[in-house]
Amino acid sequence: VQVVESGGALVQAGGSLTLSCVVSGSKFPVNSIAWYRQAPGNQRDSVAAINSGGSTNIADFVKDRFTVSRDNAKNTAWLRINSLKPEDTAVYYCNARVLLDPGDYWGQGTQVTVSS
């Protein structure tokens, strides 16, 4: 199973960005797709998740600015970030869990940098 994130960029504070996560190579349906972020020197934090039924879970500290969506047919999920702040600067990672598969699949990350 391969997980590939894209969409990271250098943006100005107040702007918006949409990150993409494509999961491929799974024999079984992709169950949950989750987004994490990690700033230099910090731990990796969960920011959003969505399951195959479309139920979402957004971290409280970004709930008013982040939304997550997915297209099951394309095994693709998106993380929309509005009103970007410098503290959103981090590498954003996508994690996929596949039905009947015990594996824990991560992408290589995509860099988001927010300038003030």
N, C-alpha and C positions, 0 to 999 in steps of 0.2 A: 504494500500500500504506500502510495506516495502522496505527500501533502505539499502543496506549493502556494505560498502567499505572494501577493503582489499588491501594488498600489501605494506603497509608502513613498513619501516625498518630503521635501522641504517646503513648508507653508508658513504663512504669516498667522499670527494669533488672530482669532476671530473667524478664520476660514473653516472650510469643511473638507473632508476627505472620505473616500470610500475604499476600504481594503477588501480584497478578494481572497478566497481560499478555495482551491480546487483539490478534491480528493479523487485519486484514481487508483486502479489496480485492485480494488476490493472485490472479492467473490460474493460477498453478502452485502446487504444494505448498510449504508452508513447511518449509525444511530445518532450519536451526538457530535456536534461540532462546537468547539469552544475557542474563544479568543483569550489570550494572555498578553501581558506586556511586561517588559523588563527594562528598567532604566539602569545606567551604569552604577554599579555598587549596590543595587537594590535586588530584592528577591523578585521572582517571577510571580506576578499577581494575575488572578483571573479577573476579566472584565465583562465577559458576556458569553452566553452559551445558548444553543438552540438544538432541540431534538427533532427527530424526523416528523413528529406530529406538529411542529411549529411552535411549541411552547418555548418561551424564552426566559432567561434569567440574566439580569443586568446588575452589575455591582452597584451598590448604593452610591458610591462616590462618583459615578459617571452616569447614573441613571437618567439624568435630565438631558444628556448630550449624546449618548451612544444608543444606537439601535442595531439589532442583528436580524438578518433575514437569510433565507436559503431557498435553493431550487433543488428539490430531491432528484429530479430527473437528470440534472447536470452535476449532482454531487458537489455543488458549489454553495458557499456561504459568503455573506458580505457583512462587513462591519462599517456602519456609517458613523462618522464622528463629526459633530457640529460644534461650533463655537470653540475651536481648538485653543488650548492654552499651552504656554511653554512647558508646564508640568506634564503634559501629555507626551512629551518627547521620550521615546523609548523604541525598543525593537518589539514589534508586535508578532506574536506567534499564534499559529493555528494548531489545534489538537483535534484529532478525529478518533472516535471509537466506532468500531464496526460490529454489527450484530454477529454473535457466535464466534467472535475473534477476540482472544484475550489481549491482543496487542494494543499498545498505546502509541499512536502515530503523531509525530510532530513535523512541522515544516521547518524551513531554515530561518524563517523570520523575515520581516520587512521593516525597514527603518522609517520611523516617522520623526521628523524634526520640526519643531514649532518655534519660529523666531518671534521675539517680542517687538 
